[in-house]
Amino acid sequence: MMNSRIRKHIFTWSIALVFIVAVAAGAIGIYPSPARALDYNKEALVGVDFSGRVLTGDSFTKANLRSSNFTDADLRGVSFFAANMEEVNLSGANLGGATLDLARLVRANLTNAVLEGAFAYNTKFEGAVIDGADFTDVLLRDDMQEKLCKVAKGTNPVTGRNTRDTLFCDY
């Protein structure tokens, strides 16, 4: 029991280190951001429909996205740092490698979303629906992981992974 917990923490901190290195590399120009990426930082986008759109690399840092719709959107590498995402619909969205740290996903719909490799250490998921969501390699605080495990169920239709397994609920 103790060995698996220690391994989990080593893995968690390893992912955090990789994230920090990747962010630092981007900041100094080693990995330039895509030329087409859009900046929605600090915008008020309440109730906007982004469903099915490809938004890879875009930035919604500190944006107000309350009640917006991102159903089936491609959100890989998107920054939602400190964004208000209350009651947002992310059903079927691909959030692989996204930055969700300090975002508020209170009562958000993450049904069948793929969050693989996302950074969500200080993200609030209170009341979020996570049926079939894939949290593989997502960095979460222990207390938030425990809360998510209480409601975790289902298997992601894209990755075939069980939500509880991707959250390490039974380890």
Contact map, one row per residue, 1 for C-alpha under 8 A:
111110000000000000000000000000000000000000000000000000000000000000000000000000000000000000000000000000000000000000000000000000000000000000000000000000000000000000000000001
111111000000000000000000000000000000000000000000000000000000000000000000000000000000000000000000000000000000000000000000000000000000000000000000000000000000000000000000000
111111100000000000000000000000000000000000000000000000000000000000000000000000000000000000000000000000000000000000000000000000000000000000000000000000000000000000000000000
111111110000000000000000000000000000000000000000000000000000000000000000000000000000000000000000000000000000000000000000000000000000000000000000000000000000000000000000001
111111111000000000000000000000000000000000000000000000000000000000000000000000000000000000000000000000000000000000000000000000000000000000000000000000000000000000000000001
011111111100000000000000000000000000000000000000000000000000000000000000000000000000000000000000000000000000000000000000000000000000000000000000000000000000000000000000000
001111111110000000000000000000000000000000000000000000000000000000000000000000000000000000000000000000000000000000000000000000000000000000000000000000000000000000000000000
000111111111000000000000000000000000000000000000000000000000000000000000000000000000000000000000000000000000000000000000000000000000000000000000000000000000000000000000000
000011111111100000000000000000000000000000000000000000000000000000000000000000000000000000000000000000000000000000000000000000000000000000000000000000000000000000000000000
000001111111110000000000000000000000000000000000000000000000000000000000000000000000000000000000000000000000000000000000000000000000000000000000000000000000000000000000000
000000111111111000000000000000000000000000000000000000000000000000000000000000000000000000000000000000000000000000000000000000000000000000000000000000000000000000000000000
000000011111111100000000000000000000000000000000000000000000000000000000000000000000000000000000000000000000000000000000000000000000000010100000000000000000000000000000000
000000001111111110000000000000000000000000000000000000000000000000000000000000000000000000000000000000000000000000000000000000000000000000000000000000000000000000000000000
000000000111111111000000000000000000000000000000000000000000000000000000000000000000000000000000000000000000000000000000000000000000000000000000000000000000000000000000000
000000000011111111100000000000000000000000000000000000000000000000000000000000000000000000000000000000000000000000000000000000000000000010100000000000000000000000000000000
000000000001111111110000000000000000000000000000000000000000000000000000000000000000000000000000000000000000000000000010000000000000000000100000000000000000000000000000000
000000000000111111111000000000000000000000000000000000000000000000000000000000000000000000000000000000000000000000000000000000000000000000000000000000000000000000000000000
000000000000011111111100000000000000000000000000000000000000000000000000000000000000000000000000000000000000000000000000000000000000000000000000000000000000000000000000000
000000000000001111111110000000000000000000000000000000000000000000000000000000000000000000000000000000000000000000000010000000000000000000000000000000000000000000000000000
000000000000000111111111000000000000000000000000000000000000000000000000000000000000000000000000000000000000000000000000000000000000000000000000000000000000000000000000000
000000000000000011111111100000000000000000000000000000000000000000000000000000000000000000000000000000000000000000000000000000000000000000000000000000000000000000000000000
000000000000000001111111110000000000000000000000000000000000000000000000000000000000000000000000000000000000000000000000000000000000000000000000000000000000000000000000000
000000000000000000111111111000000000000000000000000000000000000000000000000000000000000000000000000000000000000000000000000000000000000000000000000000000000000000000000000
000000000000000000011111111100000000000000000000000000000000000000000000000000000000000000000000000000000000000000000000000000000000000000000000000000000000000000000000000
000000000000000000001111111111100000000000000000000000000000000000000000000000000000000000000000000000000000000000000000000000000000000000000000000000000000000000000000000
000000000000000000000111111111111000000000000000000000000000000000000000000000000000000000000000000000000000000000000000000000000000000000000000000000000000000000000000000
000000000000000000000011111111000000000000000000000000000000000000000000000000000000000000000000000000000000000000000000000000000000000000000000000000000000000000000000000
000000000000000000000001111111100000000000000000000000000000000000000000000000000000000000000000000000000000000000000000000000000000000000000000000000000000000000000000000
000000000000000000000000111111110000000000000000000000000000000000000000000000000000000000000000000000000000000000000000000000000000000000000000000000000000000000000000000
000000000000000000000000111111110000000000000000000000000000000000000000000000000000000000000000000000000000000000000000000000000000000000000000000000000000000000000000000
000000000000000000000000110111111000000000000000000000000000000000000000000000000000000000000000000000000000000000000000000000000000000000000000000000000000000000000000000
000000000000000000000000010011111100000000000000000000000000000000000000000000000000000000000000000000000000000000000000000000000000000000000000000000000000000000000000000
000000000000000000000000010000111110100000000000000000001000000000000000000000000000000000000000000000000000000000000000000000000000000000000000000000000000000000000000000
000000000000000000000000000000011111100000000000000000001000000000000000000000000000000000000000000000000000000000000000000000000000000000000000000000000000000000000000000
000000000000000000000000000000001111100000000000000000000000000000000000000000000000000000000000000000000000000000000000000000000000000000000000000000000000000000000000000
000000000000000000000000000000000111110000000000000000000000000000000000000000000000000000000000000000000000000000000000000000000000000000000000000000000000000000000000000
000000000000000000000000000000001111111000000000000000111110000000000000000000000000000000000000000000000000000000000000000000000000000000000000000000000000000000000000000
000000000000000000000000000000000001111100000000000000001110000000000000000000000000000000000000000000000000000000000000000000000000000000000000000000000000000000000000000
000000000000000000000000000000000000111110000000000000000111000000000000000000000000000000000000000000000000000000000000000000000000000000000000000000000000000000000000000
000000000000000000000000000000000000011111100000000000000111101000000000000000000000000000000000000000000000000000000000000000000000000000000000000000000000000000000000000
000000000000000000000000000000000000001111100000000000000011111000000000000000000000000000000000000000000000000000000000000000000000000000000000000000000000000000000000000
000000000000000000000000000000000000000111110000000000000001111100000000000000000000000000000000000000000000000000000000000000000000000000000000000000000000000000000000000
000000000000000000000000000000000000000111111000000000000001011100000000000000000000000000000000000000000000000000000000000000000000000000000000000000000000000000000000000
000000000000000000000000000000000000000001111100000000000000001110000000000000000000000000000000000000000000000000000000000000000000000000000000000000000000000000000000000
000000000000000000000000000000000000000000111111000000000000001111010000000000000000000000000000000000000000000000000000000000000000000000000000000000000000000000000000000
000000000000000000000000000000000000000000011111000000000000000111110000000000000000000000000000000000000000000000000000000000000000000000000000000000000000000000000000000
000000000000000000000000000000000000000000001111100000000000000011111000000000000000000000000000000000000000000000000000000000000000000000000000000000000000000000000000000
000000000000000000000000000000000000000000001111110000000000000010111000000000000000000000000000000000000000000000000000000000000000000000000000000000000000000000000000000
000000000000000000000000000000000000000000000011111000000000000000011100000000000000000000000000000000000000000000000000000000000000000000000000000000000000000000000000000
000000000000000000000000000000000000000000000001111110000000000000011110100000000000000000000000000000000000000000000000000000000000000000000000000000000000000000000000000
000000000000000000000000000000000000000000000000111110000000000000001111100000000000000000000000000000000000000000000000000000000000000000000000000000000000000000000000000
000000000000000000000000000000000000000000000000011111000000000000000111110000000000000000000000000000000000000000000000000000000000000000000000000000000000000000000000000
000000000000000000000000000000000000000000000000011111100000000000000101110000000000000000000000000000000000000000000000000000000000000000000000000000000000000000000000000
000000000000000000000000000000000000000000000000000111110000000000000000111000000000000000000000000000000000000000000000000000000000000000000000000000000000000000000000000
000000000000000000000000000000000000100000000000000011111100000000000000111101000000000000000000000000000000000000000000000000000000000000000000000000000000000000000000000
000000000000000000000000000000000000100000000000000001111100000000000000011111000000000000000000000000000000000000000000000000000000000000000000000000000000000000000000000
000000000000000000000000000000001100110000000000000000111110000000000000001111100000000000000000000000000000000000000000000000000000000000000000000000000000000000000000000
000000000000000000000000000000000000111100000000000000111111000000000000001011100000000000000000000000000000000000000000000000000000000000000000000000000000000000000000000
000000000000000000000000000000000000111110000000000000001111100000000000000001110000000000000000000000000000000000000000000000000000000000000000000000000000000000000000000
000000000000000000000000000000000000001111100000000000000111111000000000000001111010000000000000000000000000000000000000000000000000000000000000000000000000000000000000000
000000000000000000000000000000000000000111000000000000000011111000000000000000111110000000000000000000000000000000000000000000000000000000000000000000000000000000000000000
000000000000000000000000000000000000000011100000000000000001111100000000000000011111000000000000000000000000000000000000000000000000000000000000000000000000000000000000000
000000000000000000000000000000000000000111111000000000000001111110000000000000010111000000000000000000000000000000000000000000000000000000000000000000000000000000000000000
000000000000000000000000000000000000000001111100000000000000011111000000000000000011100000000000000000000000000000000000000000000000000000000000000000000000000000000000000
000000000000000000000000000000000000000000011111000000000000001111110000000000000011110100000000000000000000000000000000000000000000000000000000000000000000000000000000000
000000000000000000000000000000000000000000001110000000000000000111110000000000000001111100000000000000000000000000000000000000000000000000000000000000000000000000000000000
000000000000000000000000000000000000000000000111000000000000000011111000000000000000111110000000000000000000000000000000000000000000000000000000000000000000000000000000000
000000000000000000000000000000000000000000001111110000000000000011111100000000000000101110000000000000000000000000000000000000000000000000000000000000000000000000000000000
000000000000000000000000000000000000000000000011111000000000000000111110000000000000000111000000000000000000000000000000000000000000000000000000000000000000000000000000000
000000000000000000000000000000000000000000000000111110000000000000011111100000000000000111101000000000000000000000000000000000000000000000000000000000000000000000000000000
000000000000000000000000000000000000000000000000011100000000000000001111100000000000000011111000000000000000000000000000000000000000000000000000000000000000000000000000000
000000000000000000000000000000000000000000000000001110000000000000000111110000000000000001111100000000000000000000000000000000000000000000000000000000000000000000000000000
000000000000000000000000000000000000000000000000011111100000000000000111111000000000000001011100000000000000000000000000000000000000000000000000000000000000000000000000000
000000000000000000000000000000000000000000000000000111110000000000000001111100000000000000001110000000000000000000000000000000000000000000000000000000000000000000000000000
000000000000000000000000000000000000000000000000000001111100000000000000111111000000000000001111010000000000000000000000000000000000000000000000000000000000000000000000000
000000000000000000000000000000000000000000000000000000111000000000000000011111000000000000000111110000000000000000000000000000000000000000000000000000000000000000000000000
000000000000000000000000000000000000000000000000000000011100000000000000001111100000000000000011111000000000000000000000000000000000000000000000000000000000000000000000000
000000000000000000000000000000000000000000000000000000111111000000000000001111110000000000000010111000000000000000000000000000000000000000000000000000000000000000000000000
000000000000000000000000000000000000000000000000000000001111100000000000000011111000000000000000011100000000000000000000000000000000000000000000000000000000000000000000000
000000000000000000000000000000000000000000000000000000000011111000000000000001111110000000000000011110100000000000000000000000000000000000000000000000000000000000000000000
000000000000000000000000000000000000000000000000000000000001110000000000000000111110000000000000001111100000000000000000000000000000000000000000000000000000000000000000000
000000000000000000000000000000000000000000000000000000000000111000000000000000011111000000000000000111110000000000000000000000000000000000000000000000000000000000000000000
000000000000000000000000000000000000000000000000000000000001111110000000000000011111100000000000000101110000000000000000000000000000000000000000000000000000000000000000000
000000000000000000000000000000000000000000000000000000000000011111000000000000000111110000000000000000111000000000000000000000000000000000000000000000000000000000000000000
000000000000000000000000000000000000000000000000000000000000000111110000000000000011111100000000000000111101000000000000000000000000000000000000000000000000000000000000000
000000000000000000000000000000000000000000000000000000000000000011100000000000000001111100000000000000011111000000000000000000000000000000000000000000000000000000000000000
000000000000000000000000000000000000000000000000000000000000000001110000000000000000111110000000000000001111100000000000000000000000000000000000000000000000000000000000000
000000000000000000000000000000000000000000000000000000000000000011111100000000000000111111000000000000001011100000000000000000000000000000000000000000000000000000000000000
000000000000000000000000000000000000000000000000000000000000000000111110000000000000001111100000000000000001110000000000000000000000000000000000000000000000000000000000000
000000000000000000000000000000000000000000000000000000000000000000001111100000000000000111111000000000000001111010000000000000000000000000000000000000000000000000000000000
000000000000000000000000000000000000000000000000000000000000000000000111000000000000000011111000000000000000111110000000000000000000000000000000000000000000000000000000000
000000000000000000000000000000000000000000000000000000000000000000000011100000000000000001111100000000000000011111000000000000000000000000000000000000000000000000000000000
000000000000000000000000000000000000000000000000000000000000000000000111111000000000000001111110000000000000010111000000000000000000000000000000000000000000000000000000000
000000000000000000000000000000000000000000000000000000000000000000000001111100000000000000011111000000000000000011100000000000000000000000000000000000000000000000000000000
000000000000000000000000000000000000000000000000000000000000000000000000011111000000000000001111110000000000000011110100000000000000000000000000000000000000000000000000000
000000000000000000000000000000000000000000000000000000000000000000000000001110000000000000000111110000000000000001111100000000000000000000000000000000000000000000000000000
000000000000000000000000000000000000000000000000000000000000000000000000000111000000000000000011111000000000000000111110000000000000000000000000000000000000000000000000000
000000000000000000000000000000000000000000000000000000000000000000000000001111110000000000000011111100000000000000101110000000000000000000000000000000000000000000000000000
000000000000000000000000000000000000000000000000000000000000000000000000000011111000000000000000111110000000000000000111000000000000000000000000000000000000000000000000000
000000000000000000000000000000000000000000000000000000000000000000000000000000111110000000000000011111100000000000000111101000000000000000000000000000000000000000000000000
000000000000000000000000000000000000000000000000000000000000000000000000000000011100000000000000001111100000000000000011111000000000000000000000000000000000000000000000000
000000000000000000000000000000000000000000000000000000000000000000000000000000001110000000000000000111110000000000000001111100000000000000000000000000000000000000000000000
000000000000000000000000000000000000000000000000000000000000000000000000000000011111100000000000000111111000000000000001011100000000000000000000000000000000000000000000000
000000000000000000000000000000000000000000000000000000000000000000000000000000000111110000000000000001111100000000000000001110000000000000000000000000000000000000000000000
000000000000000000000000000000000000000000000000000000000000000000000000000000000001111100000000000000111111000000000000001111010000000000000000000000000000000000000000000
000000000000000000000000000000000000000000000000000000000000000000000000000000000000111000000000000000011111000000000000000111110000000000000000000000000000000000000000000
000000000000000000000000000000000000000000000000000000000000000000000000000000000000011100000000000000001111100000000000000011111000000000000000000000000000000000000000000
000000000000000000000000000000000000000000000000000000000000000000000000000000000000111111000000000000001111110000000000000010111000000000000000000000000000000000000000000
000000000000000000000000000000000000000000000000000000000000000000000000000000000000001111100000000000000011111000000000000000011100000000000000000000000000000000000000000
000000000000000000000000000000000000000000000000000000000000000000000000000000000000000011111000000000000001111110000000000000011110100000000000000000000000000000000000000
000000000000000000000000000000000000000000000000000000000000000000000000000000000000000001110000000000000000111110000000000000001111100000000000000000000000000000000000000
000000000000000000000000000000000000000000000000000000000000000000000000000000000000000000111000000000000000011111000000000000000111110000000000000000000011110000000000000
000000000000000000000000000000000000000000000000000000000000000000000000000000000000000001111110000000000000011111100000000000000101110000000000000000000001000000000000000
000000000000000000000000000000000000000000000000000000000000000000000000000000000000000000011111000000000000000111110000000000000000111000000000000000000001011000000000000
000000000000000000000000000000000000000000000000000000000000000000000000000000000000000000000111110000000000000011111100000000000000111101000000000000000000000000000000000
000000000000000000000000000000000000000000000000000000000000000000000000000000000000000000000011100000000000000001111100000000000000011111000000000000000000000000000000000
000000000000000000000000000000000000000000000000000000000000000000000000000000000000000000000001110000000000000000111110000000000000001111100000000000000000000000000000000
000000000000000000000000000000000000000000000000000000000000000000000000000000000000000000000011111100000000000000111111000000000000000011100000000000000000000000000000000
000000000000000100100000000000000000000000000000000000000000000000000000000000000000000000000000111110000000000000001111100000000000000001110000000000000000000000000000000
000000000000000000000000000000000000000000000000000000000000000000000000000000000000000000000000001111100000000000000111111000000000000001110000000000000000000000000000000
000000000000000000000000000000000000000000000000000000000000000000000000000000000000000000000000000111000000000000000011111000000000000000111000000000000000000000000000000
000000000000000000000000000000000000000000000000000000000000000000000000000000000000000000000000000011100000000000000001111100000000000000011000000000000000000000000000000
000000000000000000000000000000000000000000000000000000000000000000000000000000000000000000000000000111111000000000000001111110000000000000010000000000000000000000000000000
000000000000000000000000000000000000000000000000000000000000000000000000000000000000000000000000000001111100000000000000011111000000000000000001000000000000000000000000000
000000000000000000000000000000000000000000000000000000000000000000000000000000000000000000000000000000011111000000000000001111110000000000000001000100000000000000000000000
000000000000000000000000000000000000000000000000000000000000000000000000000000000000000000000000000000001110000000000000000111110000000000000000001000000000000000000000000
000000000000000000000000000000000000000000000000000000000000000000000000000000000000000000000000000000000111000000000000000011111000000000000000000000000000000000000000000
000000000000000000000000000000000000000000000000000000000000000000000000000000000000000000000000000000001111110000000000000011111100000000000000000000000000000000000000000
000000000000000000000000000000000000000000000000000000000000000000000000000000000000000000000000000000000011111000000000000000111110000000000000000000100000000000000000000
000000000000000000000000000000000000000000000000000000000000000000000000000000000000000000000000000000000000111110000000000000011111100000000000000100111000000000100000000
000000000000000000000000000000000000000000000000000000000000000000000000000000000000000000000000000000000000011100000000000000001111100000000000000000011110000000100000000
000000000000000000000000000000000000000000000000000000000000000000000000000000000000000000000000000000000000001110000000000000000111110000000000000000011111100001100000000
000000000000000000000000000000000000000000000000000000000000000000000000000000000000000000000000000000000000011111100000000000000111111000000000000000000111000001100000000
000000000000000000000000000000000000000000000000000000000000000000000000000000000000000000000000000000000000000111110000000000000001111100000000000000000011001011100100000
000000000000000000000000000000000000000000000000000000000000000000000000000000000000000000000000000000000000000001111000000000000000111111000000000000000000000000100110000
000000000000000000000000000000000000000000000000000000000000000000000000000000000000000000000000000000000000000000111000000000000000011111000000000000000000000000000110000
000000000001001000000000000000000000000000000000000000000000000000000000000000000000000000000000000000000000000000011100000000000000001111100000000000000000000000000100000
000000000000000000000000000000000000000000000000000000000000000000000000000000000000000000000000000000000000000000111111000000000000001111110000000000000000000000000000000
000000000001001100000000000000000000000000000000000000000000000000000000000000000000000000000000000000000000000000001111100000000000000011111000000000000000000000000000000
000000000000000000000000000000000000000000000000000000000000000000000000000000000000000000000000000000000000000000000011111000000000000001111101100000000000000000000000000
000000000000000000000000000000000000000000000000000000000000000000000000000000000000000000000000000000000000000000000000110000000000000000111111100000000000000000000000000
000000000000000000000000000000000000000000000000000000000000000000000000000000000000000000000000000000000000000000000000000000000000000000011111110000000000000000000000000
000000000000000000000000000000000000000000000000000000000000000000000000000000000000000000000000000000000000000000000000000000000000000000001111111000000000000000000000000
000000000000000000000000000000000000000000000000000000000000000000000000000000000000000000000000000000000000000000000000000110000000000000011111111100000000000000000000000
000000000000000000000000000000000000000000000000000000000000000000000000000000000000000000000000000000000000000000000000000000000000000000011111111110000000000000000010100
000000000000000000000000000000000000000000000000000000000000000000000000000000000000000000000000000000000000000000000000000000000000000000000111111111000000000000000000100
000000000000000000000000000000000000000000000000000000000000000000000000000000000000000000000000000000000000000000000000000001000000000000000011111111100000000000000000000
000000000000000000000000000000000000000000000000000000000000000000000000000000000000000000000000000000000000000000000000000010000100000000000001111111110000000000000010000
000000000000000000000000000000000000000000000000000000000000000000000000000000000000000000000000000000000000000000000000000000000000000000000000111111110000000000010010100
000000000000000000000000000000000000000000000000000000000000000000000000000000000000000000000000000000000000000000000000000000000000000000000000011111110000000000000000000
000000000000000000000000000000000000000000000000000000000000000000000000000000000000000000000000000000000000000000000000000000001100000000000000001111111000000000000000000
000000000000000000000000000000000000000000000000000000000000000000000000000000000000000000000000000000000000000000000000000000000111000000000000000111111100000000110000000
000000000000000000000000000000000000000000000000000000000000000000000000000000000000000000000000000000000000000000000000000000000111000000000000000000111110000001110000000
000000000000000000000000000000000000000000000000000000000000000000000000000000000000000000000000000000000000000000000000000000000011100000000000000000011111000001110000000
000000000000000000000000000000000000000000000000000000000000000000000000000000000000000000000000000000000000000100000000000000000011110000000000000000001111100111100000000
000000000000000000000000000000000000000000000000000000000000000000000000000000000000000000000000000000000000000111000000000000000001110000000000000000000111111111100000000
000000000000000000000000000000000000000000000000000000000000000000000000000000000000000000000000000000000000000100000000000000000001000000000000000000000011111110000000000
000000000000000000000000000000000000000000000000000000000000000000000000000000000000000000000000000000000000000101000000000000000000000000000000000000000001111100000000000
000000000000000000000000000000000000000000000000000000000000000000000000000000000000000000000000000000000000000001000000000000000000010000000000000000000001111110000000000
000000000000000000000000000000000000000000000000000000000000000000000000000000000000000000000000000000000000000000000000000000000000000000000000000000000011111111000000000
000000000000000000000000000000000000000000000000000000000000000000000000000000000000000000000000000000000000000000000000000000000000010000000000000000000011101111101100000
000000000000000000000000000000000000000000000000000000000000000000000000000000000000000000000000000000000000000000000000000000000001110000000000000000001111000111111100000
000000000000000000000000000000000000000000000000000000000000000000000000000000000000000000000000000000000000000000000000000000000111111000000000000000011111000011111110000
000000000000000000000000000000000000000000000000000000000000000000000000000000000000000000000000000000000000000000000000000000000000000000000000000010011100000001111111110
000000000000000000000000000000000000000000000000000000000000000000000000000000000000000000000000000000000000000000000000000000000000000000000000000000000000000011111111110
000000000000000000000000000000000000000000000000000000000000000000000000000000000000000000000000000000000000000000000000000000000000011110000000000000000000000011111111100
000000000000000000000000000000000000000000000000000000000000000000000000000000000000000000000000000000000000000000000000000000000000001100000000100110000000000000111111100
000000000000000000000000000000000000000000000000000000000000000000000000000000000000000000000000000000000000000000000000000000000000000000000000000000000000000000011111111
000000000000000000000000000000000000000000000000000000000000000000000000000000000000000000000000000000000000000000000000000000000000000000000000110010000000000000011111111
000000000000000000000000000000000000000000000000000000000000000000000000000000000000000000000000000000000000000000000000000000000000000000000000000000000000000000011001111
100110000000000000000000000000000000000000000000000000000000000000000000000000000000000000000000000000000000000000000000000000000000000000000000000000000000000000000001111
